[in-house]
Amino acid sequence: MNFELTEEQRMTRNMVRDFANDVIKPRAIDIDREAKFPIDIFKEMGKLGLMGIPFPEEYGGSGGDTISYALAVEEIGKVCGSTGLSYAAAISLGATPIYLFGTEEQKQKYLTPLAKGEALGSFGLTEPNAGSDAGGTKTTALIDGDEFVINGEKCFITNASFAKTLIITAVTGKDEQGKNIISAIIVPTDTKGVTINSNYEKMGVRGSDTAEIILENVRVPKSNLIGDPQKGFKQFLSTLDGGRISIGALSVGIAQASLNRALAYAKERKQFGKPLSSFQAIQFKLANMAMEAELSRNIVLKAAWLKDNHKSFSKEAAYAKLFASETAVRNADQAIQIHGGYGYMREYEVERFLRDAKLLVIGEGTSEIQRIVIARQLGC
């Protein structure tokens, strides 16, 4: 087994790390405090080619791979969870379904501007009564001539307020067993009948846009249907598998940032005449944080490698998302504990890591859902 990154992967990681430290990190506190989506940063990332890392050059991408993309998400998440989440969602959810299942015309028209960073995409799956139970989707898309007429409501949708295209899941009919057929349809945000509101007051990832989408008699061409209408549910489950790799990578970033801050503080802070890092109780905390961050990174990169090599990766993606997200929460919590009272203060930032990390055990499938996915993969 070769754990070495390729030269191209190292170059991508280093480029993103420099950009994250130079451009995003100085603004991370303000992005969180003001709960303001940094659209200018995303425009800069587009110019650098970061929005198209996993996509072919023929569609405006950088021709990279999933490993390079995961490394990029980690580096951005290490300095700002909000920016990292919106970055991951734009690529894994807002663009990847078009690349995986779209027609050539859809890729040229919709994927290319997303990969070039000229536009943002968003994925509308969650509804007020359909969260973990994605099959309970109530939004409908009925055929009227050459168009779909879409009605429904979506909630907790990342990037929607700043997106040019939405991928909406909707019920388009019944199968032979009488079960709902759920399909994915591209809906430009400027389509008549689309209303997007962003009024949520969130605990963490406050600079990542989270919105509700209301669709009232929204008409789009039937040609905006993504993939096989009979396989829409399986297609978006596959999309979520890939998305879990990126959420795992984001979790690794936050877990590593928590370790870095805690280690630096423990070496500087003195109590009883000695640095905190000289006390075994603190050493054990740091050792556990380092071990779990590294194990999280390894399973994320393994899942990414499997995906790049066209091997089954659903179970490993669930491993990665579950273990890394729970590690991010634990590491952030321990970082606060090591900082003591200072850790509770915003200026030390570790409290932000915990607020941001908490979403990661909820979004893209809760920890409980991940365990169900893993158990089914085991044959349960």
Secondary structure, 3 states (H helix, E strand, C coil): CCCCCCHHHHHHHHHHHHHHHHHHHHHHHHHHHHCCCCHHHHHHHHHHCHHHCCCCHHHCCCCCCHHHHHHHHHHHHHHCHHHHHHHHHHHHCCCHHHHHHCCHHHHHHHHHHHHCCCCCEEEECCECCECCCHHHCCCEEEEECCEEEEEEEEEEEECHHHCCEEEEEEEEEECCCCCEEEEEEEEECCCCCEEEECCCCCCCCCCCCEEEEEEEEEEEEHHHEECCHHHHHHHHHHHHHHHHHHHHHHHHHHHHHHHHHHHHHHHHCEECCEEHHHCHHHHHHHHHHHHHHHHHHHHHHHHHHHHHCCCCCHHHHHHHHHHHHHHHHHHHHHHHHHHHHHHHCHHHCHHHHHHHHHHHCCCCCCHHHHHHHHHHHCCC
